[in-house]
Amino acid sequence: MNRRALSRRQFVRLGFGALGGAALAAVDPRAATGRVPFLGTITQTHHFPAIREKAAAAARVTLVKGDSRYAIVSQSLKLIENDILNSIGGKRILLKPNVVLADNPLAVTHVDALRAILDFLKPHYKDRIVVGEGGFHPTFDGFKAHGYLELEKSYNIKLVDLNAGPFVHRYVFGKEHNPIPVRINSLCLDPNVYIISAAPMKTHNYALVTLSLKNLLIGAPIKDEKSNDKALFHTGDTAVNDILHYNMFNLAQEAWPDLAVIDGFEAMEGNGPAWGTPFPARVALAGRDALAVDTLTTKIMGFDPKRVLYLTAMNEFGMGQGNLEKIGVEGTPLDQCRFKLKPHEKMAELYKLT
């Protein structure tokens, strides 16, 4: 099958048609039983309960623009305070920032955004919060370089390297749609863990944008001295319908943020996600529907979210709300927050963006 020639609907149905269904039945027990046998103590699927091809409910996303990163992230959460606090229940919290690199502050979630989230939670949540990441560079090198170690002195948190496991095995599709085993950190699949994905607003060299969903879905695979399972999500030539989109869509059936926070105070445009240039968007977004948050953020960045295949696939299967007309925006008016970020040069060529 020619990946470049796949239609969007064929792509979305890849795992459920004659080809994809047979492959998934062989490697994914859910295809036959509807349940996932996890290793360790996990006994049920995580946040997204079942695939359903129907329209999702209308979503609520906050959008705040201002001159202080800490203030806009704080306000974006305050606007939906009751929704957030009611949704946590008795779960443990995993706060998942993006600390992909140790040597480029623009590529990571700024420590002040983490402080805003932790200060928001502090009066209401008394248990220890895990701040976890699985970086490209050694994770604790990134924590140290970007000021995260100081957080342990001020908050009841534990910094955790997600690359260190424990992990369970899942499968992704390779270049020829061959199943490839990957290791996924089990904390990211635990139904008793409340996941907050706190991501910077960035462009990307394979998926056009990287926001709250990709922050979790590519942060969860293990990278260690043996191998880099994150890289196995993308094994072919870069394309608009890159297999990366499908592999993230497939993992999202188990790993899904309960709360999405986007730090767009100083976004990255151009050759993201690592070496782009700063763009002073000065905005923050938050919402309980991560797909709605990422869809709206993509639009704010100046890109068409309907052309980002993993977002479209998730919307078509009802994982969240990806229809901009059904996303309610609270806070700063949307027309004050529309930008035109430069895409990665490879994406500009493939998507024919100018």
C-alpha positions in Angstrom: 0.0 0.0 0.0 1.3 3.4 -0.9 1.3 5.6 2.2 1.4 8.8 0.2 -1.7 7.8 -1.7 -3.8 6.9 1.4 -7.0 8.9 1.7 -7.8 10.4 5.1 -10.7 8.0 5.7 -8.6 5.0 4.6 -5.9 6.2 7.0 -8.3 6.5 9.9 -9.6 3.0 9.2 -6.2 1.5 8.8 -6.4 -0.5 12.0 -10.0 -1.6 11.5 -10.2 -2.8 7.9 -9.1 -6.1 6.3 -5.4 -5.2 6.5 -5.2 -3.3 9.7 -7.8 -5.4 11.6 -5.9 -8.6 10.9 -2.6 -7.0 11.9 -4.0 -5.5 15.1 -5.8 -8.8 16.0 -2.4 -10.5 15.8 -0.6 -8.0 18.0 -3.3 -6.2 20.1 -5.6 -8.3 22.4 -8.2 -5.6 22.3 -9.1 -6.5 18.7 -10.3 -9.9 20.0 -11.3 -9.4 23.6 -12.1 -5.7 24.0 -9.7 -5.6 27.0 -6.0 -5.0 27.4 -4.0 -7.4 29.7 -1.4 -5.1 31.2 1.7 -6.2 33.0 2.2 -5.3 36.6 -0.8 -4.0 38.6 -2.7 -2.4 35.8 -5.8 -4.3 35.0 -7.9 -2.0 32.7 -7.5 0.5 29.9 -6.7 4.1 30.7 -8.5 7.3 30.0 -10.1 6.7 26.6 -12.6 3.8 27.3 -13.5 2.6 23.8 -13.3 3.6 20.1 -16.5 5.1 19.0 -17.2 6.7 15.6 -19.6 9.4 16.7 -19.5 13.1 17.2 -18.0 14.2 20.6 -19.7 16.7 22.9 -19.0 20.4 22.6 -15.9 21.4 24.4 -14.8 24.3 26.6 -11.3 25.8 26.2 -9.8 28.8 27.9 -7.5 31.2 26.1 -5.7 33.9 27.9 -3.3 36.5 26.5 -1.0 38.7 28.6 2.5 39.9 29.5 3.3 37.3 32.2 3.8 33.6 31.5 2.9 32.6 35.1 -0.2 34.9 35.1 -1.7 33.6 31.9 -1.2 30.0 32.7 -2.7 30.6 36.1 -5.7 32.4 34.7 -6.3 29.8 32.0 -6.7 27.2 34.8 -8.7 29.4 37.1 -11.4 29.9 34.5 -12.2 26.2 34.6 -11.2 25.6 38.2 -14.3 23.7 39.2 -14.2 21.4 36.2 -10.6 20.5 36.9 -11.0 19.9 40.6 -14.1 17.8 40.2 -12.4 15.7 37.6 -9.4 14.7 39.7 -11.3 12.7 42.3 -9.0 10.3 44.2 -6.5 9.8 41.4 -2.7 10.3 41.6 -1.5 13.1 39.4 1.2 12.9 36.7 2.2 16.3 35.5 3.9 15.7 32.1 5.9 18.6 30.8 8.0 18.6 27.6 11.7 18.5 28.5 12.9 17.0 25.3 16.3 18.7 25.3 18.8 19.8 27.9 20.4 22.5 25.8 17.6 24.6 24.4 15.2 26.3 26.8 12.8 27.3 23.9 12.2 23.6 23.2 10.9 22.8 26.8 8.0 23.7 29.0 9.2 26.7 31.0 9.5 26.1 34.7 7.2 29.1 35.4 4.4 27.3 33.6 5.0 24.4 35.9 4.9 26.7 39.0 1.6 28.1 37.8 0.1 24.7 37.6 1.5 23.5 40.9 0.3 26.7 42.7 -3.1 26.2 41.2 -3.3 22.6 42.6 -1.5 23.2 45.9 -4.6 24.4 48.0 -6.7 21.5 46.8 -4.4 18.5 46.3 -2.3 17.3 49.2 -0.7 14.1 47.9 2.6 14.0 46.1 2.5 14.9 42.4 4.7 13.1 40.0 6.4 15.4 37.4 7.5 13.0 34.8 9.2 13.2 31.4 11.2 10.9 29.1 13.6 13.1 27.3 15.6 12.7 24.2 18.6 13.9 26.2 19.0 12.3 29.7 15.9 13.4 31.5 17.5 14.6 34.6 20.1 16.6 32.6 17.0 18.5 31.2 15.4 18.8 34.7 18.7 20.3 36.0 19.3 22.6 33.0 15.9 24.1 33.0 15.4 24.8 36.8 13.1 21.8 37.6 15.2 20.6 40.5 14.2 23.7 42.4 10.6 22.7 42.2 11.2 19.8 44.6 12.2 22.3 47.3 9.0 24.3 47.0 6.3 21.7 46.2 5.3 18.3 47.2 6.4 16.7 44.0 8.7 13.9 42.8 10.7 14.3 39.6 10.6 11.0 37.6 12.4 9.8 34.5 9.7 8.1 32.4 12.5 6.5 30.3 13.4 4.4 33.4 10.1 2.5 33.4 8.3 0.4 34.5 7.0 -0.3 31.0 4.6 -2.5 29.1 4.8 -3.6 25.5 2.6 -2.3 22.8 3.0 -2.3 19.0 3.4 0.4 16.3 3.3 0.0 12.5 6.6 0.3 10.7 7.5 1.5 7.2 5.9 -1.5 5.5 3.0 -1.7 8.0 4.9 -4.4 9.8 4.2 -4.5 13.6 7.1 -3.4 15.8 7.1 -3.9 19.5 7.6 -0.7 21.6 8.0 -0.2 25.3 5.5 2.3 26.9 5.8 3.7 30.4 3.0 2.0 32.4 2.3 5.1 34.5 1.0 6.8 31.3 -1.5 4.0 30.9 -2.7 3.6 34.5 -6.4 4.4 34.8 -5.8 5.6 38.4 -3.5 8.4 37.3 -4.7 11.8 36.3 -2.5 13.1 33.5 -1.8 16.8 33.0 0.0 17.4 29.7 1.7 20.8 29.9 3.2 21.5 26.5 4.9 24.4 24.8 3.4 25.7 21.5 5.8 24.4 18.8 6.0 23.4 15.2 7.2 20.0 14.2 9.2 18.3 11.5 7.0 15.3 11.0 3.5 16.1 12.4 3.4 19.9 11.6 2.6 20.8 15.3 3.5 19.3 18.6 1.1 20.2 21.5 -0.5 18.4 24.5 -1.4 15.1 22.8 1.9 14.6 21.1 3.7 15.6 24.3 2.2 12.6 26.1 2.1 10.1 23.2 5.7 10.5 22.3 6.8 11.1 25.9 5.4 7.7 27.0 7.7 5.4 24.8 11.0 4.4 26.4 14.4 5.8 25.2 17.4 4.3 27.0 20.9 3.1 26.3 19.4 0.1 24.5 17.2 1.7 22.0 14.9 4.7 21.3 11.4 3.4 21.0 10.1 6.9 20.4 11.8 6.9 17.0 9.9 3.7 16.1 6.7 5.7 15.9 8.2 7.2 12.7 10.3 4.9 10.5 9.5 5.9 6.9 10.1 8.9 4.6 8.4 12.0 5.8 4.9 12.5 4.3 1.7 14.4 5.0 0.1 11.1 5.9 3.2 9.9 7.8 2.7 6.7 9.7 3.5 8.7 12.9 0.0 10.0 12.8 -1.6 6.6 12.9 0.8 5.3 15.6 -0.1 8.2 17.8 -3.8 7.7 17.1 -3.5 4.0 18.1 -1.7 4.7 21.4 -4.1 7.5 22.2 -6.8 4.8 22.7 -5.0 4.1 26.0 -2.8 7.2 26.8 -4.9 10.4 26.9 -4.5 13.6 28.9 -7.1 14.4 31.5 -6.1 18.1 31.4 -4.2 19.9 28.6 -2.3 23.1 29.2 -0.5 24.9 26.4 2.2 27.5 27.2 2.4 29.7 24.2 4.0 32.7 25.9 7.0 32.2 23.8 6.2 29.7 21.1 8.5 28.0 18.7 8.1 28.5 14.9 10.2 27.3 12.0 12.3 24.2 12.4 10.7 22.8 15.6 10.5 20.9 17.7 14.1 21.4 18.7 15.8 24.2 16.8 13.1 26.6 15.7 13.0 30.3 16.5 10.9 32.2 19.2 7.5 33.6 18.4 6.0 36.0 21.0 2.4 34.7 21.0 1.9 35.5 24.7 -1.0 33.1 25.1 -1.9 30.1 27.3 -4.7 27.6 26.7 -6.3 25.0 28.9 -9.1 22.5 28.8 -10.3 19.1 29.8 -10.6 18.0 26.2 -7.1 17.7 24.9 -8.2 17.3 21.3 -10.2 20.5 21.5 -7.2 22.3 23.0 -4.8 21.1 20.4 -7.2 21.8 17.6 -7.8 25.4 18.7 -4.1 25.9 19.3 -3.3 24.7 15.8 -5.7 27.2 14.4 -4.2 30.0 16.5 -0.8 29.1 15.1 -2.1 29.7 11.6 -2.5 26.1 10.4 -5.5 24.2 9.3 -6.2 21.5 11.9 -8.1 19.5 9.4 -4.8 18.8 7.6 -3.1 17.4 10.7 -4.0 13.8 10.3 -3.7 12.6 13.9 -6.1 15.3 15.0 -8.5 14.5 12.2 -8.5 10.8 13.0 -9.1 11.4 16.7 -12.0 13.7 15.9 -13.6 11.2 13.4 -13.5 8.5 16.1 -15.0 10.7 18.8 -12.0 10.8 21.1 -12.6 14.5 21.7 -14.0 17.6 20.0 -12.1 18.6 16.8 -14.8 20.7 15.2 -13.9 24.3 15.8 -17.5 25.3 15.6 -18.2 23.2 18.7 -15.3 24.5 20.8 -16.3 27.3 23.1 -13.6 29.7 23.9 -13.5 31.6 27.2 -11.1 34.4 28.2 -9.4 36.5 25.6 -11.4 36.8 22.3 -10.1 34.5 19.7 -9.7 37.3 17.1 -7.0 38.8 19.3 -5.0 35.6 19.2 -4.6 34.6 15.6 -1.0 34.3 14.4 0.9 32.9 11.4 3.8 30.9 12.6 6.3 29.6 10.1 6.2 25.9 9.7 9.2 23.6 9.6 10.8 23.9 6.2 10.1 20.2 5.4 6.4 20.7 6.3 6.2 23.9 4.3 7.3 21.9 1.2 5.0 18.9 1.8 1.9 20.9 2.9 2.7 23.6 0.2 2.6 26.3 2.9 4.1 29.8 2.2 
